[in-house]
Amino acid sequence: MKYTRNVAINVVIANMIGTGVFFSLGFQVGDIPSWFSIMILWIIGAIIALLGALCYSEISTRIAGSGGEYNYLSKIYSDGLGFTAGWVSFIVGFAAPIAVVALGIGVYTSEFLQLDSKIIASCIIFITGTVHLFGVKSGGLFQNIVTRIKLVFLVSLILLPFMLYFFGDFQPTKLIFNPFKNGVDDMSLIFSPKFAIALVWCYLAYSGWNAAVYFSDKIENPIKNIPYSLIAGTLIVSVLYLFLNSSFLYAIDFSEIKPTADIGNTFLQSLLPSSLAIPLSLLFAVALISSLSSMMIAGPSVLETIGNDYHKIRFLTQKNKYDSPYISIFSLMILSIILVNNAGFKDLVEYIGVILSIFSVLVVLGIPILRYKKDKENEKNIYKAPFGNIISIIFSIINLCMIYFVIVSDLNKLLYIFITIISGYLLYLIIRE
């Protein structure tokens, strides 16, 4: 049994709409106090994601198979680089984001449940992972349900302040939409290092646009459905993000937005009495569960694919009676729970953004390489990204600029990135034939 196109689209949407959009604004407006600049920031994030989705769509039809960066970089460059990317995908692409999402769920529910956020985060990882141990049918159904709940919730958040304004007594912030009369030099903000660093938070919010490529072998008709799911999912999320952030700023004054991981709670409390705002904050947790669930679908496929290629870790491919790679799922659950209890939220987010960008750039630069090596007999079965060579270069330049400014702002991150990559390559040297 394989996942349908609807599940693939929902996985992309759920992967993208995670902690990023609910938390990013708090870490952006302090340095960028302008609606116009904030919108430019999120539009650039959308463009990066769409360019990446177009490039990955072509590569996914030129190189078949699950595993994402592991599979692509192994075929484009070398087995060593591919394995290192797979190692990074497991830790940084899935375990760390799962930890971030789970911590977000803990933040939104700790006051209502009267429990420590890390305890809640650990429990939700265990529960969601267990759902996917029961195979494709139960996991796909669960994913479709929670993603649709999330989309309805997001649309409700967008409309809520406007409905309360027209039908209640809510008074919006004095948001100035005209960039020439807002008292801020937007051009200086947009071309500043702080803007580039703030883009990392957008990168986190938009990351997941490539989610379907990690389990492409499990998707029906992948040559058609993977490009469709990547592009459609990215466009849907991009539009939602622009409206949602505008809604947040329409309801919350800049001075009230703090660099903390609970912009959603601040939003609800600015609109509703506490007796309603606190229980409704649970809906943010439900929305985030869909993101966590989607990564539990995509993440284990990376380990499973690597296990198929290297006999020393073939135990990762073992499946239970539901045809679920239970060891890979358990491995992802355990590492995510460890990170929940040992990593700081902000540092974890910036670390994820930089290291994922590095490998995404390497994959996207494969477009001109693969086109040069093209097999003319199979070109008719290939999705060709419009202006593929050009958009791969644009995607790479924007990401490299972001990486540079983040590393320059904190050179310690360079050490963490180096350790992660080297550890992956050393593991490859140990287990290769």
C-alpha angles and dihedrals in degrees: 000000000000136000116263125234089258091058090048091052091046091050090053092047093044092047091052099043099063135109094323100076093041095049109024098081092062090058094044111046095062090067096028109042096175132094090211094053091044090053091048087051092054093042090054088049089052092049092050091050093047093048089050092048091051092050095045089048090060094043092049090059093045094047114038125205143062127280103080113216091008092060097039099045091045090056098038100042120359144320091248094056091043093052091047089052090050090051090049091046091055095049104028103021098047118002094049095044090047088054091049092049092046091050088051090054088050092052093051096047106033096088093049096042094038091225134123111270093232092055090051091047093051092048094049091051090053094047096046093045090052091056090059092049086074092067143245098317098054094036093049093047091048091048094051093049098048093042092054090048088052094052093049089048093050093050088049091052091051093051099038101084092044093050091048090049094053098035103027140032099272116138114206125219120271091258113178113211097181108090091201094058105036097093092242130108097232095180091058090048094049093051096043128107088241089061091053091049091048087055088069088069090052089049089056091048093050097038111113096059086118096047098117094060092067093067101024093135088063095052123092113249094354096188090067103024100049096057090042093051095045096048098038093045092049094049093048093050094045092057092046092051095054092050094042095052090047088052091051092051091044089058104033125055116232091243091058096053107095130186094259134114099253112073087139093061091047089051095052094044091053090055106032140036115264091251088067102028097059097051091043090055085074087073089066087058091051089051091051093048089067089058092049091047093050091054089051087059097046102033101060090050089066092055091043092053092048090048091055090056100044118050094200089067098031089122086081089072096058113124135200127227089280090060089248120143091237098175092053090048093048091048091053092047094050096047091046091052090049090053092047090060099040111034133078116236101229096042091046092053095050091045090053093048096052100043095045089051091056094058094039089056091051091051095046092049085061090076096082090039094053093043089053090051094041122150104227093204092062099040092101090065093051128099105223116205112226110257086357097173092048097046091047089057093046091049091050096048094050092048094046091052090052092048091050095052094045093050093045089053091056119013091189088076089063089060093050091049092048092050092049094050096043092048089054093051093046089053088052091054089052099049103033118108 
